Amino acid sequence: MSCSARRSPRAARPRRRRRRTPPPEGGPRRQDRTGLDETAAPAALIAAWALCGSPRARFKVRGAGRAGFELLWFGAGVGALYAAGAHGWALAFAAVCAVGKGLALRSGQ
């Protein structure tokens, strides 16, 4: 018998099929993202702050536009906290932002 004709004891046994585990409740798992979402959102917020929100911004936003900008800005933080599962912290952050903006508007800032 030549070397190529020899069979190992494992080759003689039939292969067992792997059992597929059922997907978790709520449907199949989502595939991991590539990381683009995780880097694009902070980059967009950085660019928006640099162009419109900072004290040395090129395009200063005033009045109702500023209130809308801050609503989107802090709303993104609240949304990120909520998405991370920190629902209580998201609610607390939203309350602090609302009180802070209310006091700023009341004092004329």
Secondary structure as UniProt FT lines:
FT   HELIX           3..5
FT   HELIX           9..12
FT   TURN            25..26
FT   HELIX           36..48
FT   HELIX           49..53
FT   TURN            55..56
FT   HELIX           64..83
FT   TURN            84..85
FT   HELIX           87..106
FT   TURN            107..108
//
